[in-house]
Amino acid sequence: MSEIPNDGACGWAQNTQIERDYHDSEWGVPSHDDRHLFECLILEGAQAGLSWLTVLRKREGYQKAFLNFDIQALAKLDESNVDYIKENYDVIRHKGKIASVYLNARAAIELQKEYGSLSKALWQFVDHKTIVNNWQSMSEVPASTEQSKAMSKFLKKRGFKFVGETICYAFMQAVGMVDDHLVSCPRKPK
């Protein structure tokens, strides 16, 4: 197993190669693609109470189980699929988290109708532009912010599940709504 370089990258990305690859290629890159945003929201919700590494290792299983996060197709399905998903796919076997995918897909469609896209509905919490933070160490990075609290409240009111303020902040980091790369990180825009 090759050693992960200690080159100043964000601390959480220096443990395993799968975390480093995700950090270097995807984490913090601004995304406005509804399918990708939905996938990230679901994966962040699946992580609740678990490690991000666990979710990354099961990401392919999630993509297969949930039709590559096709919002329209998932919205037509329901909780009757939970046991089948648990038995046949490499996903976190939490019934509530699995069932939430279908519920959240239906709620996402309603946001698309109201706002024109899921992207517009979600990016409104950062005024449609990335908030750039300049943290020196991981201990400075907050677990939630006023924006993530507002997003969580907004999504819960519209029927989404597994969208607490900490999950929403992790989602915002993942999709580039906030840039929380450490100032020492090679991925931090200079």
N, C-alpha and C positions, 0 to 999 in steps of 0.2 A: 504494500500500500504506500503510495507516494505521500510525502509530507506536504501539508498546506503551507505555502509561504507566509511568514509573518512580516507582511509588507505594509502594515498600518491599516489594513482593511478592517471594516466593522467587526468587532469581536465575535459576534455570533456566527460569522461566516468563516471562521478559522478553525472550525472543529472537524468538518468532514468535507469531502470533495463535492458531494451533492449540494450541500449548503453553499459552498463557495461558487459552484457553477451557477446556481440560482441567483446569488448575490451579484455576480459579475455580468450576467446576461439579462436579468429581468427585474430584480428588486429595485424599485425606485425609478424605473423608466416610465415616463408618463404614458398612460394608456387611455384611449377614448373608445376602444372597441367594446361594444356591449357584451359580446360573448366572453371576452377575456375578463372584463370587469365582473361579470356574473360568476365566472369560474373562481376568481380570486376571493370574492365575497363568500362563496360557499366553502372554499378551502380554509379561509380564516375562521369561519364559524366551526368547521370540523375540528380545528385545532384547539378549541376551548378546553382547557384542562390538560392538554397534552403538549408534547414538544413539536416545534415546527418541523424538525427532522422526520418525525413520524408521518406527518402529512406529506412532505416531499417524497418520501419513499412510497407512499400510496397514491401519488398523483395520477399515475398512469391508470391505476385501477378506477379512480374516480372518473377519469375521462372516458373510459370504456363503459362504466356502469351508468353514467349520466349523459350519454349520447354526445360526448365532446361539448357538453354544456350548451346545447342548442335550446335556448330559452323557449321557443315556440313549441318544440316537440315535448320538452319536459312539462310544460304547462298543461298538456293534454293528458298526462299521467297523474296517478295519485298514490296515496299511501299504501294501497294494496300491493305495491311493488316492493315494499320494505323487506319482507322476509326473503324474497327472491334475490334482491341485491345483497343482503347479508350473507346468503349461502353461496353465491356465485361470483362475487367480485372482491378484490383486495381493497376494501375500504374500512374505515373505522365503523365498527359494528354497533353503533348507537342508534337505536330506532328513531329517536327524536331528530337526530342530526340528518339521518337519511330521509325521513319524511319531510323535513324542512326544505329539501331541494325542490320538491314539487310545489309546495306552498310558496316558496320564494320566487319560483319561476312565474307563477300566476301574478304575484305582486309586482314583479319586474315588468311584466307586460302592461300592467296598469300604469306604471311610471312611464313606460315608453309612449303610451297613448297620451298621457297628460303633458309630458315634457318634450316629446319628439324623439327622445333616446334615453336610455339608462345613464349614459355618460353625462348628459346635460343635467339630469336629476341629481346625480352624485357629485359632480364637479362644482355645483353651485356652492358647496360648503367651503370651498377655497377660492371663491370668486373666479373660477375657471382658469386658475393659474397655480403653478406649483409654489408652495411655501418652502423657502430654502432656509434650513436651520444650519447652524455652524457649531455643532457639538464637538468638544474636545475628547470626551470619553463616553462610553456607553451608559455610565451612571447618570449622565445628564439627560438622556432621552426619556421623555415622559411616556407613561402608559396610556394616557388619554389627554385630550385637549378640549377646549370649548367647542372646536369644530367637530371633533369626533363625538362629543356628547350630543350636539345638535343633530348630526347625521343619525346616530343611534335612535334618538327620540323620533325623528322623521320616519325612519324605516319601520320601527316598531308600530307607529301609528298607522302605517299602511299595510300592516300584516306580516312583515318579515319576522323570521325567527333566527336566533343565534346571531344577533347583531348588537351586542352590548357595546359600550363606549370604548373598551379596550380592543375588542375585535374590530370595530370601525377604525380605530387609529392604526392598527396593524395593516388593515386593508388600505388605508390612505398611504401608508409607507410603501406597500407593495406595488401600488399602481401609479406611484409618482405624484400623488397629490401633495405629499410632503417629501422633501429631500432630507433624510436623516442620516445620510452617509457621514461618517466622522470627517473632520477636516483633514485628517491624516490618510484617509482612504483613497486609493488610486482611482476609484470610481467617482469621487467628488469632482464635479465640474470646476475647473480652475478659472 
